[in-house]
Amino acid sequence: MKTRVRLNLYERSIVELLSSEFGYSAGDARALVVRYIQVIRKLGAYDNSRDQAERLAEADAKSYSPEAWLERLAASERERAYDKGLPHEKGTIFANVR
């Protein structure tokens, strides 16, 4: 038995936009959102659903896999974790002075 993913309001609006503005059938739009659901949830709902729908349509057109996208996000997080700051600020002590 196949598990059905429950989409939240934001994710459903992405499906609707993929259908109405990007030429996907309702079923194909839902399948695309479900395929990229981990990416969508990792990115969060900071951008509007139209921007997210556009990204998904582009990723689909370029055959950019959700796994590759998640790996790029993880690599970006790792880079930020190792950020050493700006070179001109090295050795500078910052104080919160009122």
Secondary structure, DSSP 8 states (H G I E B T S, - for coil): --------HHHHHHHHHHHHHS---HHHHHHHHHHTHHHHHHH-S-S-HHHHHHHHHHHHHTT--HHHHHHHHHHHHHHHHT----GGGTT-------
